[in-house]
């Protein structure tokens, strides 16, 4: 499924359905075809990102995906 920080529709319907049925999901395009990196290319990772063990933007974006409770 297409799921990334900038494409979150799956969290509304697909993730709850998969959880109810006990089915795992695989994420396609976790970086939004590079859109997420383009959006932050001139920005430093926030200082607080270290508190959630992120040292790179890639870790930050992936941590968002795996943090979903379902």
Secondary structure, DSSP 8 states (H G I E B T S, - for coil): -B-BTTB-GGGTTHHHHHHHHT-----B-TTGGGHHHHHHTTS---GGGGGGT--SHHHHHHHHHHTS--
